[in-house]
């Protein structure tokens, strides 16, 4: 005798974040999402079906320590749904650049007043820091 076997797919796709679920990202540097892979037990590779929510909301100019979330979702052929989330923290590890106005070494007559030409300071996240020198 022959029978009919019906397979029910109740297993959602498996999502794997490329680069981990928590990332420290250098502030003031463009955010490039490393992505998310998806694999389903019946449909196979479903990475092309992953939708990303929030990747354009990562504010790289927000203060150091600011948290952003990026969510990923995938639905297989029968509607099984999977979701995961990545947390991105802005970090500011780039030191400000201080530039001298004028030469680094100066010979000066000891009895005459000296006028320091000053310096400028620039930070990739905070911008012009000259007033804080």
PyMOL commands that set and color helices and strands:
alter all, ss='L'
color gray80, all
select helices_A, chain A and resi 47-49+55-57+130-132
alter helices_A, ss='H'
color red, helices_A
select strands_A, chain A and resi 14-17+22-26+36-40+44-45+51-53+67-75+81-91+97-100+119-123+127-128
alter strands_A, ss='S'
color yellow, strands_A
deselect
rebuild
show_as cartoon
